[in-house]
Amino acid sequence: MSTHLLFSYGTLRQPEVQRSVFGRELDGREDQITGYELGEITITDPAVIAASGSAVHPVLRPAGHETGIPGTVFTVDENDLEAADEYEVADYTRILVPLRSGAQAWVYVLAGSDTGIAAAEASNT
């Protein structure tokens, strides 16, 4: 099974969310994403709220500046990506982006954002 890099700047970094979504805690390394700014979104999905402990979640929106948003890069497999897709509500879209380290990773951004990068619809990946 192939592996992928998944960049998280929000709740997927929380050990309790990882246990709920992936069935285990993930090992990761710090990195940054540029070209985005951090906002907030209110989640209404009860399962996501229960797993994360909050209805307010961070969300990335495209920005015209290169300020780095810190996060964690995890190596995951196809099953993990599918589990993450199920966890992330329809307000998010998963796209492939370059990180400050030069690695390419999947990240969830605000759905409907003009990212300039081909988006992968969560249900079609």
N, C-alpha and C positions, 0 to 999 in steps of 0.2 A: 504494500500500500504506500502511495506517495505521501510525502510530508509537505507542509506549507508553513509559512511564517504568518502569525496573527499578531497584529499590534493592538494593544489595549491601553487606553488612556482613562478608563472608567471602571465600571463595576466588575468587568471580567478579571480585574486584578485582585479582587477580594477573594481570599481563600474559601469563604463560605459559598460564594457564587460559583467558584470553580468546582467545588464538591457537588453542588446542585446540578450544574450544567454538564460537567465532564465526568463526574463520578470519582474525581481525584483532584489533588492540587497540582498545578503545573509549575515547572521550572522555567524561568525566563531571564532575560537580560534587559537592562535599561537601554533605551534609544529615544529618538525624537522624530516627530513628523513636522514638516514645515509647510507653509502655504495655507494653513488653516488657523481658525480661532476657535476658542472654546465657548460654547453656550450651554444652556440648560433646556431640558424638555421634561414635561410631566408625563409619566407613564401611567396607564390605567390598567394594564394587565396584572391581575392579582398574583399570578405565579411569579412574575418578574419582581413585583414589589416584595413578595414574601422572601424570595431568594436574596435580594439586594438590601432589604430593610429600608427602602426609600422609594417614593414615587417620583422624586426629582433626580434625573440622571444627566450626566454631561453628554454633549453632542458636539461634533466637529462641523464647522461651516467653512466653506472656502473663504480665504482672505488674501489680500494682495501683498501681504508682507511675509517675511521669512522667519518670524519669531518661532522658535521651536516649542512644540507642545510635548512635554515628557510623557513617557509611557513605558510599557514593558512588551518585549517581543517574545512570543511563545512559539515553539515548534509543535505543530499539531498535525493530525492525520485527517483524512476525509470525514471520518465519523465525528471527529471533534468539530470540524467546520460545520457539519450539518447540525450538531447540537447547539453550536453558537448561533447559527441562523435561526433556529427555533426559539432561542432565548431572546434574541434581539427583535423587538417589535417592528411593525411596519413603518415606524417613523425613521428607521435606519436602513441604509443600503450598504452592502459590502462591496468595496472597491479595492483594487490593487494599487499601491502607492510606493514611491521610493521613500526610504527613511534617511535620516541624516547620516547614518553609518554607511549608506550605499546599498543596503539590502532592500529587496522588494517584499512587501508584506501586505496581507489583507487587513483592512481596517473598516470599521463601521462609521459612516458619516450620515449627516442629515439627508433623508430621502428627498429626492427632487432637487438636490443641489446641483448646480452646474459645475461639476468637478473638473471637466476637461479631460477626464480619464474614463474609459469604458467601465460602466458599473456592472456588477454581477448581481442580478436579482437573487435575493436570498433563496427563493424557492426553486430557482433554476440552476443552482450550482451544486 
